[in-house]
Amino acid sequence: METMLKFLYIFPLLLVSAYATLLPDPYDDPVIEIPPLEVKKLGHNENIADIDREELEINRNAVKTPFPGKWELVSLNSGVSAMHAILLPKVNQVLMYDATVWKISKIPLPQEKMPCRVIDPKTNEVDCWAHSVLFDIETAKLKPLKIQTDTWCSSGGLTVDGHLVGTGGYQGGANTVRYLWTCDTCDWIEYPTALAEPRWYSTQVTLPDGGFIVVGGRGAFSYEYIPPQGQSNKQSIYLPLLRETHDQLAGHFGMENFYRIENNLYPFVNLVTDGNLFIFSNNRSILFDPKANRVIREYPVLSGGSRNYPASGMSVLLPIKLHAGHQKIIHSDILVCGGAAWDAFYYAEDKKQFWPALQDCGRIRITEPNPVWKKEMMPTRRVMGDMTILPTGDVLLVNGAQNGTSAWNDAEEPALVPALYKTKEKRHHRFQELAPTTIPRMYHSVSVLLPDGKVLIAGSNTHDGYKFDHKYPTELRVEKFSPPYLDPALAHLRSEIVLDKSDCMVGYGQRISIQVKTTEVIKQGDIRITMYAPAFTTHGTSMNQRLVILGLIEVINDVAPGQHKIVAEAPPSGVITPPGYYLLYVVYKGVPSPGMWFQIK
């Protein structure tokens, strides 16, 4: 019935347009089918009230500040349009890249990267521009990298040793797996035939053993596991949810052709605390077992509109709270905010009518026996925004627009005012608006949490190429935003981790010893130790982003003059924190220390 109503509503509007995307069914390749859905009841956490009381006590002890945050411009030229970004461990550089299809950027390849990339051997056309850079977070210095295959709208994640593995992209890059090691002389290594299906607008997620799964993409209603380096997949595995959530307008074009809206690209995929994957596409979501390749359960529909590209809402797995000792149930909570009406892309793309973006958020505890979405409203509408989890466990919402959808020139009214989502406040009291920026960050913007607790903001390109004379030009300026906890009046609460007295690598379930310098006398009820997994950010999707709050064992004051020792327990397994590098922060009364790189495996 819903499909018929949509058809009757939109049929009179569907006249052939020069902009219409008229396509045959793009998915007729043979794939493996997954077993039918099998619903499994999940347990109930008897200790939820105790956990909430402990968190609320820590939250009450956090110092409140009226400081709305601060913006600073740190670079005028990012070299490339920052369509994709991730903070690389150990080297403290942000990797940024866009696409080779445009054959231009604002940073040429240096002599040591020659010869130029050959575009067409028949005509000898070459591309001598860099499309990938390393951005030094301290000096803003750029290091150009050379990439051969097209990374436009691709995905990525970090290995156990902190190296980047990227997947997919456009045309010749769509089946590619790429590797970038973190060393001074390293550059991209690419395998153009590694994936079984083209992965354009797909999502890549790290699994408990450190491997990767890639889900979805344009015309790819399937998933596959990234093969060992140098090997290639022969086939993918069909995932019905992706086809079922693919929006399209049939109109008078007949059943064989349609106007493609999609709303299922860059699905939100998270490894959750029972070892399964939460997969959200359009407005539906499932719990998926990656070991058995089967759907365990389907969750209620999130009403209000569509949430994935091109409707482009935002989502995070909210902070995971651990306790020292055995913990029967570790809960997983998902937050989804913003997006657009299911057919807003048609009006934006074909009619240049920019409908209001969604203003609501849905939050769900997916590990409950009967989970439901609980709604609340953001301060403003937002589409194409970014969500960054802060060291405190709160979430920063930034970038995007208030009207329209993703895609070229399909949005208006920039969302200049960031919002802070306070995860432990009561519903309807969680949002706080912060200091506005003056730079519109629309389509193709990114946000990256830095070790010092600031958030790097870059990108925005609403054009098919580099164009600087438009209303929303290709944006190369880079900013940093200081959240409220960096209020100068709170500087005395900001501790410093003593690196040579602290554990920087442990195994699962082991004790972690952290030594900090501070003039304060520390009480256990005032302290959190958090571990943050750097996100691969693109198109409002922050892949593999997670923050874990560790269980504390003891606090020992004055182990040295002005220094204190904090002992915590490492996460129990790769289900909670996949092996790899994390930024570890000591948060005292709501003020985080600078982060320390920390490896668990």
Secondary structure, 3 states (H helix, E strand, C coil): CHHHHHHHHHHHHCCCCCCCCEECCCCCCCCEECCCCCCCCCCCCCCHHHHHHHHHHHHHHCCCCCCCCEEEEEECCCCCCCCEEEEECCCCEEEEECCCCCCCCCCECCHHHCCCEEEECCCCEEECECCEEEEECCCCCEEEECCCCCCCCCEEEECCCCCEEEECCCHHHCCCEEEECCCCCCCCEEECCCCCCCCCCCEEEECCCCCEEEECCCCCCEEEECCCCCCCCCCCEECHHHHHCCEEECHHHCCCCEEEEECCECCEEEECCCCCEEEEECCEEEEEECCCCEEEEECCCCCCCECCECCCCEEEECCEECCCCCCCCCCCEEEEECCECCCHHHHHHHHCCCCECCCEEEEEECCCCCCCCEEEECCCCCECCEEEECCCCCEEEECCEEEECCCCCCEEEECCCCEEECCCCCCCCCEEECCCCCCCCCCCEEEEECCCCCEEEEECCCCCCCCCCCCCCCCCCEEEEECHHHCHHHHHHCCEECHHHCCCEECCCCEEEEEEECCCCCCHHHEEEEEEECCEEECCEEECCEEEECEEEEEEEEEECCEEEEEEECCCCCCCCCCEEEEEEEEECCEECCCEEEEEC
